[in-house]
Amino acid sequence: MFGFSLTKILFTVAVIIIVWQGYKWLGRMQTRRDAIAREGARGKGRGGRATAPAAASSSAEFEEMVECPVCGDFVPARGAVSCGRGECPYRG
């Protein structure tokens, strides 16, 4: 009853391999989800919409931002528009 048999050993090895492969698969899926989340967060900023990870190119464009001394919002360094307050240094 408690002796070792070829069937019990093969079944135990099969269960170990299945569990091991399952953990590897879950790890790959988590890595993939993290990469997609990073790409989505990186794509936000233009109009509040995220770009699809497949559409992201290797030559991403970045824009220099500066903080408005009046309201504290970050605006583009070139082409910034007024925040609407009277003492805003930006025109537009």
C-alpha angles and dihedrals in degrees: 000000000000096000125116117260132176091246093054092047093048091047091051092048091048092051091049092050093047093050092046093051090047092056091048090051092049090050092052091048092051091049090050092049091050091050092050091048091051092049091048093050091047091051094053118093105072105088092332093280122124120225119232114260091234091055094051112109129211091241099064118183119232127192125209112241129199130193118249107237091214107047101014095234119137113243132179113277090228121046097010116169130212119276090218098255119123096238096047110133093212122085127216 
